[in-house]
Amino acid sequence: MTSDLLLKYFPDITPQQQEQFARLQELYTFWNSQINVISRKDIDLLYERHVLHSLGIAKVMGFVPGSNVLDVGTGGGFPGIPLAILFPDTNFHLVDSIGKKIKVVNEVASALGLPNVKGTHARAEDIKEKFDFVVSRAVTQLKDFYPWVKGKFSKTSNNKLPNGILYLKGGDLTQEIADAGLTVQQYHLKDYFEEEFFETKQVIYVKG
Ligand SMILES: C[S@@+](CC[C@H](N)C(=O)[O-])C[C@H]1O[C@@H](n2cnc3c(N)ncnc32)[C@H](O)[C@@H]1O
């Protein structure tokens, strides 16, 4: 199962990437038994609900080599770790306000040999560097999230979308988007993935 699901939607991944994705099951099964980084009932659905969901961002945006991406509230490394496997030439800075989750991120990145991942125990608001993109999943409402990151975008980018936020969201977002008062683009993951899990899942893009 594992990487078969990934090959179905990302047929160009290299044998090394397949191997890295395949190892996630063992690594997260171990780390999840130490520290709850993903829902325990979800561990059997790791590839669909966490890895493929994270890679939904890659269906919207292919980061050009050298891009710098901040993952805010990464928890155990989602969406940052799957994206870092898929985009080995992009730098991913994964932050979370809970230190033990960042320990998992750094252990997983080291076990997989991902030099493009840096995990930092910090609140998003305190990160001072500039990035091309901010990615995130399941952290907070857009109206609260946007002020944390709005000053963090570098001015230029060679990417296909201007620098900004790519936020994985699910359900009816009409009210949340209205409350944030932001202009967003909505990408529906059911257009890319046929599994029922993706029926209401979206990537919300906000220009930085
Ligand atoms: C529900 S978890 C989601 C984790 C991960 N993104 C995922 O989808 O599996 C939300 C995470 O956001 C982190 N978080 C909340 N507020 C934060 C902040 N201001 N800065 C950094 N991390 C934050 C929490 O510690 C928690 O790990």
The ligand as an SDF file (V2000), in Angstrom:
LIG
                    3D

 27 29  0  0  0  0  0  0  0  0999 V2000
   -3.5350   20.3760   15.4820 C   0  0  0  0  0  0  0  0  0  0  0  0
   -1.8100   20.5090   15.5000 S   0  0  0  0  0  0  0  0  0  0  0  0
   -1.4430   20.2820   13.7710 C   0  0  0  0  0  0  0  0  0  0  0  0
   -0.0590   19.7740   13.5430 C   0  0  0  0  0  0  0  0  0  0  0  0
    0.3280   19.5290   12.0920 C   0  0  0  0  0  0  0  0  0  0  0  0
    0.3160   20.7580   11.3140 N   0  0  0  0  0  0  0  0  0  0  0  0
   -0.5550   18.4840   11.4520 C   0  0  0  0  0  0  0  0  0  0  0  0
   -1.3660   18.8310   10.5970 O   0  0  0  0  0  0  0  0  0  0  0  0
   -0.4400   17.2880   11.8120 O   0  0  0  0  0  0  0  0  0  0  0  0
   -1.5050   22.2610   15.6940 C   0  0  0  0  0  0  0  0  0  0  0  0
   -0.0770   22.5780   16.0610 C   0  0  0  0  0  0  0  0  0  0  0  0
    0.1290   23.9810   16.0060 O   0  0  0  0  0  0  0  0  0  0  0  0
    1.0280   24.3260   17.0320 C   0  0  0  0  0  0  0  0  0  0  0  0
    0.8870   25.7800   17.2740 N   0  0  0  0  0  0  0  0  0  0  0  0
   -0.2230   26.4280   17.7210 C   0  0  0  0  0  0  0  0  0  0  0  0
    0.0160   27.7460   17.7920 N   0  0  0  0  0  0  0  0  0  0  0  0
    1.3000   27.9400   17.3710 C   0  0  0  0  0  0  0  0  0  0  0  0
    2.1390   29.1020   17.2170 C   0  0  0  0  0  0  0  0  0  0  0  0
    1.6950   30.3220   17.5100 N   0  0  0  0  0  0  0  0  0  0  0  0
    3.3880   28.9290   16.7380 N   0  0  0  0  0  0  0  0  0  0  0  0
    3.8580   27.6950   16.4470 C   0  0  0  0  0  0  0  0  0  0  0  0
    3.1160   26.5680   16.5870 N   0  0  0  0  0  0  0  0  0  0  0  0
    1.8530   26.6910   17.0350 C   0  0  0  0  0  0  0  0  0  0  0  0
    0.6240   23.4220   18.1860 C   0  0  0  0  0  0  0  0  0  0  0  0
    1.6590   23.2610   19.1350 O   0  0  0  0  0  0  0  0  0  0  0  0
    0.2920   22.1220   17.4590 C   0  0  0  0  0  0  0  0  0  0  0  0
    1.4060   21.2630   17.3900 O   0  0  0  0  0  0  0  0  0  0  0  0
  1  2  1  0
  2  3  1  0
  2 10  1  0
  3  4  1  0
  4  5  1  0
  5  6  1  0
  5  7  1  0
  7  8  2  0
  7  9  1  0
 10 11  1  0
 11 12  1  0
 11 26  1  0
 12 13  1  0
 13 14  1  0
 13 24  1  0
 14 15  1  0
 14 23  1  0
 15 16  2  0
 16 17  1  0
 17 18  1  0
 17 23  2  0
 18 19  1  0
 18 20  2  0
 20 21  1  0
 21 22  2  0
 22 23  1  0
 24 25  1  0
 24 26  1  0
 26 27  1  0
M  CHG  2   2   1   9  -1
M  END
$$$$
